[in-house]
Amino acid sequence: MNDDTGGGPPPPSGLSGKVALVTGIAQAVLYLASDASSWVTGVTLDLTGGRVIV
């Protein structure tokens, strides 16, 4: 059980507790290829779930 008091185990991956899946990355690619993303310019789409490698 993971709670805000720090007593539980850490999440499985990153800050969100999610692991990047092929379907999530494919959804991002489809969004960027669609007309819905026509106003998105000069940004980095971070698909790491909060995980940072230092």
N, CA, C and O atoms as a GROMACS GRO file, in nm:
protein
  216
    1MET      N    1   0.084  -0.118   0.000
    1MET     CA    2   0.000   0.000   0.000
    1MET      C    3   0.088   0.123   0.000
    1MET      O    4   0.175   0.136   0.086
    2ASN      N    5   0.067   0.213  -0.094
    2ASN     CA    6   0.146   0.334  -0.105
    2ASN      C    7   0.063   0.452  -0.058
    2ASN      O    8  -0.045   0.476  -0.111
    3ASP      N    9   0.113   0.526   0.040
    3ASP     CA   10   0.042   0.644   0.087
    3ASP      C   11   0.138   0.763   0.094
    3ASP      O   12   0.258   0.747   0.070
    4ASP      N   13   0.086   0.881   0.126
    4ASP     CA   14   0.166   1.003   0.126
    4ASP      C   15   0.259   1.013   0.247
    4ASP      O   16   0.342   1.104   0.252
    5THR      N   17   0.249   0.923   0.344
    5THR     CA   18   0.333   0.930   0.462
    5THR      C   19   0.469   0.865   0.439
    5THR      O   20   0.556   0.873   0.526
    6GLY      N   21   0.489   0.803   0.327
    6GLY     CA   22   0.616   0.739   0.298
    6GLY      C   23   0.628   0.599   0.353
    6GLY      O   24   0.736   0.539   0.346
    7GLY      N   25   0.521   0.545   0.409
    7GLY     CA   26   0.527   0.414   0.469
    7GLY      C   27   0.514   0.299   0.371
    7GLY      O   28   0.548   0.185   0.405
    8GLY      N   29   0.467   0.327   0.252
    8GLY     CA   30   0.446   0.220   0.155
    8GLY      C   31   0.563   0.204   0.061
    8GLY      O   32   0.658   0.283   0.065
    9PRO      N   33   0.558   0.103  -0.022
    9PRO     CA   34   0.665   0.082  -0.119
    9PRO      C   35   0.662   0.190  -0.227
    9PRO      O   36   0.558   0.253  -0.248
   10PRO      N   37   0.772   0.213  -0.293
   10PRO     CA   38   0.774   0.315  -0.399
   10PRO      C   39   0.692   0.270  -0.518
   10PRO      O   40   0.672   0.150  -0.539
   11PRO      N   41   0.644   0.366  -0.599
   11PRO     CA   42   0.570   0.327  -0.719
   11PRO      C   43   0.659   0.249  -0.814
   11PRO      O   44   0.781   0.260  -0.805
   12PRO      N   45   0.601   0.169  -0.904
   12PRO     CA   46   0.682   0.083  -0.990
   12PRO      C   47   0.775   0.158  -1.084
   12PRO      O   48   0.880   0.105  -1.119
   13SER      N   49   0.739   0.278  -1.126
   13SER     CA   50   0.822   0.350  -1.221
   13SER      C   51   0.784   0.497  -1.221
   13SER      O   52   0.666   0.531  -1.234
   14GLY      N   53   0.882   0.585  -1.207
   14GLY     CA   54   0.858   0.727  -1.219
   14GLY      C   55   0.768   0.783  -1.111
   14GLY      O   56   0.732   0.712  -1.017
   15LEU      N   57   0.731   0.909  -1.125
   15LEU     CA   58   0.648   0.975  -1.027
   15LEU      C   59   0.501   0.936  -1.038
   15LEU      O   60   0.429   0.935  -0.938
   16SER      N   61   0.457   0.904  -1.158
   16SER     CA   62   0.316   0.872  -1.177
   16SER      C   63   0.284   0.727  -1.143
   16SER      O   64   0.167   0.690  -1.132
   17GLY      N   65   0.386   0.645  -1.127
   17GLY     CA   66   0.363   0.504  -1.100
   17GLY      C   67   0.328   0.425  -1.224
   17GLY      O   68   0.284   0.310  -1.215
   18LYS      N   69   0.346   0.486  -1.340
   18LYS     CA   70   0.311   0.420  -1.466
   18LYS      C   71   0.437   0.385  -1.543
   18LYS      O   72   0.539   0.452  -1.531
   19VAL      N   73   0.428   0.281  -1.620
   19VAL     CA   74   0.535   0.239  -1.708
   19VAL      C   75   0.493   0.272  -1.850
   19VAL      O   76   0.378   0.247  -1.888
   20ALA      N   77   0.585   0.327  -1.930
   20ALA     CA   78   0.552   0.360  -2.069
   20ALA      C   79   0.520   0.232  -2.146
   20ALA      O   80   0.598   0.138  -2.149
   21LEU      N   81   0.405   0.232  -2.209
   21LEU     CA   82   0.363   0.119  -2.290
   21LEU      C   83   0.361   0.160  -2.437
   21LEU      O   84   0.351   0.279  -2.469
   22VAL      N   85   0.372   0.063  -2.524
   22VAL     CA   86   0.371   0.090  -2.668
   22VAL      C   87   0.242   0.163  -2.707
   22VAL      O   88   0.246   0.252  -2.791
   23THR      N   89   0.130   0.127  -2.647
   23THR     CA   90   0.003   0.191  -2.683
   23THR      C   91   0.002   0.339  -2.647
   23THR      O   92  -0.052   0.420  -2.722
   24GLY      N   93   0.061   0.375  -2.534
   24GLY     CA   94   0.066   0.515  -2.494
   24GLY      C   95   0.154   0.597  -2.587
   24GLY      O   96   0.119   0.710  -2.621
   25ILE      N   97   0.266   0.542  -2.628
   25ILE     CA   98   0.355   0.610  -2.721
   25ILE      C   99   0.289   0.620  -2.858
   25ILE      O  100   0.302   0.723  -2.925
   26ALA      N  101   0.220   0.516  -2.900
   26ALA     CA  102   0.149   0.518  -3.029
   26ALA      C  103   0.040   0.624  -3.028
   26ALA      O  104   0.020   0.692  -3.129
   27GLN      N  105  -0.031   0.641  -2.917
   27GLN     CA  106  -0.133   0.744  -2.907
   27GLN      C  107  -0.073   0.883  -2.921
   27GLN      O  108  -0.131   0.970  -2.985
   28ALA      N  109   0.044   0.904  -2.861
   28ALA     CA  110   0.112   1.033  -2.873
   28ALA      C  111   0.154   1.060  -3.016
   28ALA      O  112   0.140   1.172  -3.066
   29VAL      N  113   0.205   0.958  -3.083
   29VAL     CA  114   0.246   0.972  -3.224
   29VAL      C  115   0.125   1.003  -3.312
   29VAL      O  116   0.132   1.089  -3.399
   30LEU      N  117   0.014   0.933  -3.289
   30LEU     CA  118  -0.107   0.959  -3.366
   30LEU      C  119  -0.159   1.100  -3.343
   30LEU      O  120  -0.205   1.166  -3.436
   31TYR      N  121  -0.151   1.147  -3.219
   31TYR     CA  122  -0.193   1.284  -3.189
   31TYR      C  123  -0.106   1.384  -3.265
   31TYR      O  124  -0.158   1.477  -3.327
   32LEU      N  125   0.024   1.366  -3.260
   32LEU     CA  126   0.115   1.458  -3.327
   32LEU      C  127   0.097   1.455  -3.478
   32LEU      O  128   0.123   1.555  -3.545
   33ALA      N  129   0.055   1.344  -3.533
   33ALA     CA  130   0.033   1.332  -3.677
   33ALA      C  131  -0.105   1.384  -3.720
   33ALA      O  132  -0.132   1.396  -3.839
   34SER      N  133  -0.191   1.414  -3.623
   34SER     CA  134  -0.327   1.455  -3.655
   34SER      C  135  -0.338   1.608  -3.666
   34SER      O  136  -0.246   1.681  -3.627
   35ASP      N  137  -0.450   1.654  -3.718
   35ASP     CA  138  -0.477   1.798  -3.726
   35ASP      C  139  -0.496   1.861  -3.589
   35ASP      O  140  -0.479   1.982  -3.573
   36ALA      N  141  -0.530   1.780  -3.489
   36ALA     CA  142  -0.551   1.833  -3.354
   36ALA      C  143  -0.424   1.894  -3.296
   36ALA      O  144  -0.431   1.980  -3.207
   37SER      N  145  -0.308   1.851  -3.344
   37SER     CA  146  -0.182   1.903  -3.291
   37SER      C  147  -0.125   2.017  -3.375
   37SER      O  148  -0.008   2.054  -3.358
   38SER      N  149  -0.204   2.075  -3.464
   38SER     CA  150  -0.152   2.177  -3.555
   38SER      C  151  -0.104   2.303  -3.483
   38SER      O  152  -0.023   2.378  -3.538
   39TRP      N  153  -0.151   2.329  -3.362
   39TRP     CA  154  -0.106   2.446  -3.286
   39TRP      C  155   0.007   2.412  -3.189
   39TRP      O  156   0.052   2.500  -3.116
   40VAL      N  157   0.052   2.290  -3.185
   40VAL     CA  158   0.161   2.249  -3.096
   40VAL      C  159   0.293   2.272  -3.168
   40VAL      O  160   0.321   2.207  -3.269
   41THR      N  161   0.373   2.364  -3.116
   41THR     CA  162   0.503   2.392  -3.176
   41THR      C  163   0.606   2.416  -3.066
   41THR      O  164   0.575   2.476  -2.963
   42GLY      N  165   0.727   2.372  -3.089
   42GLY     CA  166   0.838   2.402  -3.000
   42GLY      C  167   0.826   2.348  -2.859
   42GLY      O  168   0.871   2.414  -2.765
   43VAL      N  169   0.767   2.233  -2.842
   43VAL     CA  170   0.756   2.172  -2.710
   43VAL      C  171   0.814   2.031  -2.713
   43VAL      O  172   0.824   1.968  -2.818
   44THR      N  173   0.850   1.984  -2.598
   44THR     CA  174   0.895   1.846  -2.582
   44THR      C  175   0.782   1.766  -2.520
   44THR      O  176   0.732   1.802  -2.414
   45LEU      N  177   0.742   1.661  -2.584
   45LEU     CA  178   0.637   1.574  -2.532
   45LEU      C  179   0.705   1.466  -2.448
   45LEU      O  180   0.767   1.374  -2.501
   46ASP      N  181   0.692   1.481  -2.318
   46ASP     CA  182   0.759   1.391  -2.224
   46ASP      C  183   0.671   1.268  -2.198
   46ASP      O  184   0.563   1.280  -2.141
   47LEU      N  185   0.718   1.152  -2.241
   47LEU     CA  186   0.641   1.028  -2.227
   47LEU      C  187   0.708   0.932  -2.129
   47LEU      O  188   0.699   0.810  -2.144
   48THR      N  189   0.774   0.987  -2.028
   48THR     CA  190   0.851   0.904  -1.936
   48THR      C  191   0.775   0.867  -1.809
   48THR      O  192   0.823   0.784  -1.731
   49GLY      N  193   0.658   0.925  -1.785
   49GLY     CA  194   0.586   0.898  -1.662
   49GLY      C  195   0.651   0.961  -1.541
   49GLY      O  196   0.621   0.923  -1.428
   50GLY      N  197   0.740   1.056  -1.563
   50GLY     CA  198   0.806   1.126  -1.454
   50GLY      C  199   0.944   1.074  -1.421
   50GLY      O  200   1.014   1.131  -1.336
   51ARG      N  201   0.986   0.968  -1.485
   51ARG     CA  202   1.117   0.910  -1.457
   51ARG      C  203   1.226   0.992  -1.527
   51ARG      O  204   1.213   1.026  -1.645
   52VAL      N  205   1.331   1.022  -1.455
   52VAL     CA  206   1.444   1.097  -1.510
   52VAL      C  207   1.572   1.019  -1.483
   52VAL      O  208   1.596   0.976  -1.370
   53ILE      N  209   1.652   1.000  -1.584
   53ILE     CA  210   1.781   0.934  -1.568
   53ILE      C  211   1.887   1.043  -1.559
   53ILE      O  212   1.902   1.124  -1.650
   54VAL      N  213   1.960   1.043  -1.450
   54VAL     CA  214   2.062   1.146  -1.428
   54VAL      C  215   2.199   1.085  -1.438
   54VAL      O  216   2.299   1.155  -1.424
   0.00000   0.00000   0.00000
